[in-house]
């Protein structure tokens, strides 16, 4: 099923971090907007796609974390390795995305998975992309329209160029561990960061020098992001006197780390860098140092 064309006026405002459900509703029939559903469940990898087919924001296409937002796994490159820039561009084109569109991405609510696609699009130079604050849970709670069954957009040619400064690879990080200017931020839960438990990867602990900022701390009790000023109050101390470009965010597999990067950008602190392989890649090499506690 293909989303119907629209003659609605296009928007001139670009949203680059978060977008509200009110704004999204106002642009449901805007031909210059594209919507992507990123719902996912690590415990049931097909749950998000089933939920999408049952009900989704009208006009949204579905992006699967494993099939669309991750590259091939080797056993040493993490659980959700980044696709190559060429693979990303091809995937975005198949989803009907192109450079002149405002893109809104959402997941079940907190934005953990949607932030991954947000980061990938920004990495390829597309700044007009925003995560729907509160996601599908907020959309439904407000009684907004939904649609069942799959939808697609006409394939487009997505032309993007990677921004190397947004990404850190394992080798570079290993060489920078002694750099006093490095700000390494772990997005996992405090228990996983301390190495008290590890449900997903074979080794527990964290990368030396990392501080912990659980991505859930970016959210209020209602599941939406905290105001920009509050995010800045919480995140700025992690940077100290260094700019956000000195910060490297990681998590278990390079997904929820993007949530911290989104929060930093929304707080006006700037864009940090992603260690995409994250803990699942780091701990796959027994020669790399690990810290507990």
C-alpha positions in Angstrom: 0.0 0.0 0.0 1.5 3.4 -1.0 0.9 6.5 1.0 -1.3 8.9 -1.0 0.2 12.0 -2.5 -0.8 15.3 -1.0 -1.3 18.9 -2.3 -0.8 20.3 1.2 1.6 23.2 1.5 5.2 22.3 2.3 6.9 23.5 5.5 9.8 25.9 5.5 10.8 25.0 9.1 13.4 22.3 9.7 13.3 20.3 12.9 16.6 18.8 13.8 16.3 17.2 17.2 12.8 16.7 18.6 9.3 17.2 17.1 6.1 17.2 19.1 3.0 15.1 18.3 1.1 18.3 17.7 3.5 19.4 15.0 3.6 15.9 13.4 -0.2 15.8 13.3 -0.3 19.2 11.6 2.0 17.8 8.8 0.5 14.3 8.3 -0.5 15.3 4.7 2.5 17.5 4.0 4.3 16.2 0.9 7.6 17.5 2.2 7.5 15.3 5.3 8.3 11.6 5.6 7.6 9.5 8.7 9.5 6.4 9.8 8.4 3.9 12.4 11.4 2.4 14.3 9.7 0.3 17.0 11.8 -2.6 18.1 12.2 -5.1 21.0 15.5 -6.7 21.8 13.7 -9.7 23.3 11.5 -10.2 20.3 13.1 -8.8 17.2 9.9 -9.1 15.1 7.6 -7.4 17.7 8.1 -3.9 16.3 7.2 -4.9 12.8 4.1 -6.8 14.0 3.0 -3.7 16.0 3.6 -1.5 12.9 1.3 -3.7 10.8 -1.4 -3.6 13.5 -1.3 0.2 13.9 1.0 3.0 13.0 1.0 6.7 12.3 -0.7 7.2 8.9 1.9 7.5 6.1 4.7 6.0 8.1 7.1 3.4 6.7 8.8 0.8 8.8 12.5 0.5 9.5 13.8 -2.6 11.3 16.8 -2.2 13.6 18.5 -5.4 12.4 17.6 -5.3 8.7 17.6 -1.6 7.9 19.7 0.2 10.6 22.5 -2.4 11.1 25.2 -3.9 9.0 26.5 -7.5 8.9 27.8 -8.9 12.1 31.2 -10.7 12.3 31.2 -11.6 15.9 33.8 -9.0 16.7 32.1 -5.8 15.4 29.2 -5.6 17.9 25.6 -6.6 18.0 24.4 -3.7 15.8 27.3 -2.6 13.6 26.7 0.4 11.4 26.0 -0.2 7.8 28.5 1.4 5.3 27.6 4.8 4.1 26.7 3.3 0.7 24.3 0.8 2.4 22.7 3.6 4.5 22.1 5.7 1.4 20.6 2.7 -0.4 18.3 1.8 2.5 17.2 5.4 2.9 16.4 5.6 -0.8 14.3 2.4 -0.6 12.4 3.8 2.3 11.5 6.8 0.1 13.7 9.3 1.9 15.6 12.1 0.2 17.5 15.2 1.1 14.7 17.8 0.6 12.4 16.1 3.0 11.7 16.8 6.7 11.9 13.4 8.3 10.2 12.5 11.6 11.1 9.2 13.2 9.5 7.5 16.2 9.4 4.3 18.2 7.2 2.9 21.0 7.9 5.9 23.1 11.2 6.8 24.7 13.1 7.3 21.5 15.9 4.8 22.1 15.6 3.2 18.6 14.4 6.2 16.7 17.5 8.1 17.9 19.6 5.5 16.0 18.0 6.5 12.7 18.2 10.1 13.7 21.9 9.8 14.2 22.4 7.8 10.9 20.6 10.5 8.9 22.6 13.3 10.6 25.8 11.3 9.9 25.1 11.3 6.2 24.5 15.1 6.3 20.7 15.2 6.6 19.9 17.8 9.3 16.1 18.0 8.8 15.4 14.9 10.9 13.7 14.8 14.3 12.5 12.2 16.8 8.9 12.4 17.7 8.9 13.2 21.4 6.9 10.6 23.3 6.7 8.4 20.2 3.8 6.1 19.3 2.6 5.7 23.0 2.0 9.5 23.2 0.4 9.6 19.8 -2.1 6.9 20.7 -2.7 8.3 24.2 -3.8 11.5 22.6 -6.4 9.7 20.4 -4.7 10.5 17.2 -5.4 8.6 14.0 -3.6 5.3 13.2 -3.5 3.0 10.2 -3.1 -0.7 9.8 -1.2 -2.8 7.3 2.1 -1.9 5.5 2.8 1.3 3.6 5.6 2.4 1.3 6.9 5.5 -0.3 8.1 5.7 -3.9 11.8 4.9 -4.0 14.1 8.0 -4.1 17.7 8.6 -4.6 19.2 9.6 -1.3 22.5 11.5 -1.7 24.5 11.9 1.4 28.1 12.1 2.4 29.4 10.9 5.8 30.6 13.3 8.5 33.7 11.5 9.8 33.9 13.7 12.8 30.7 12.2 14.2 32.1 8.6 14.4 34.8 7.0 16.5 36.1 3.5 15.7 37.6 1.1 18.2 41.2 1.6 17.2 41.0 5.4 17.6 39.4 5.0 21.0 42.1 2.6 22.2 44.7 5.2 21.3 42.8 8.0 23.0 42.1 6.4 26.4 44.9 8.4 28.0 43.8 11.7 26.4 42.7 13.9 29.3 40.4 15.8 26.9 38.4 12.7 26.0 34.9 12.6 27.5 33.7 9.1 27.3 30.0 8.6 28.3 28.3 5.2 28.8 24.5 5.2 28.2 23.8 1.8 29.8 22.1 1.3 33.2 24.3 1.9 36.3 24.3 -1.8 37.1 25.6 -2.7 33.6 28.1 0.1 33.7 29.5 -1.1 37.0 29.7 -4.7 35.8 27.3 -6.0 38.4 25.2 -7.6 35.7 25.4 -8.1 32.0 22.3 -9.6 30.3 23.4 -9.2 26.6 27.2 -9.4 26.2 29.7 -12.1 27.4 31.8 -9.7 29.5 30.6 -7.2 32.1 32.1 -3.9 32.9 32.9 -0.6 31.1 35.6 1.1 29.1 38.3 2.7 31.2 37.7 6.4 31.8 34.0 6.3 31.0 31.4 8.0 33.1 27.8 6.8 33.3 24.8 8.7 32.1 21.9 6.3 31.7 19.9 7.4 28.7 16.7 7.0 30.7 17.8 10.1 32.7 17.0 12.2 29.6 13.3 11.5 30.1 10.6 12.8 32.4 8.0 10.7 34.1 5.7 10.9 31.1 8.3 9.4 28.8 9.0 12.6 26.9 12.4 14.4 26.9 13.2 16.8 29.7 13.2 20.5 28.8 16.4 21.6 27.0 17.5 23.6 30.0 17.2 20.6 32.3 19.1 18.4 29.9 21.9 20.9 29.7 22.1 21.1 33.5 22.5 17.3 33.6 24.8 16.8 30.7 27.1 19.8 30.7 29.0 18.6 33.8 29.9 15.5 31.9 31.7 17.6 29.4 33.5 19.9 31.8 35.4 22.6 29.9 35.4 20.5 26.7 33.1 21.0 23.7 30.6 18.3 22.8 32.9 17.3 19.9 35.3 15.9 22.5 32.6 13.6 23.9 32.3 10.0 22.7 29.1 8.2 23.6 28.6 4.4 23.7 26.2 1.9 25.1 25.8 -1.9 24.6 25.6 -1.9 20.8 25.5 1.7 19.5 21.8 2.3 19.8 20.9 3.9 23.0 24.1 5.9 22.9 22.4 7.9 20.2 19.8 8.9 22.7 22.5 10.7 24.7 23.8 12.3 21.6 20.2 13.5 20.7 19.8 14.9 24.2 23.1 16.8 24.0 22.1 18.3 20.7 18.6 19.2 22.0 20.2 20.8 25.0 22.2 23.1 22.7 25.5 21.5 23.7 26.3 20.4 20.1 26.9 17.1 18.5 29.1 14.5 20.2 30.6 11.4 18.6 29.4 7.9 18.5 31.4 4.8 19.2 29.1 2.6 17.2 30.6 -0.8 18.1 30.1 0.1 21.7 30.6 -2.4 24.6 29.6 -5.4 22.5 32.5 -4.7 20.1 34.9 -3.6 22.8 34.6 -6.7 25.0 34.8 -9.0 22.0 38.6 -8.5 22.0 40.1 -9.9 25.3 43.2 -7.7 24.8 41.1 -4.5 25.4 41.0 -3.2 29.0 37.9 -3.5 31.1 36.9 -1.8 34.3 34.5 -3.0 37.0 32.9 -0.8 39.7 
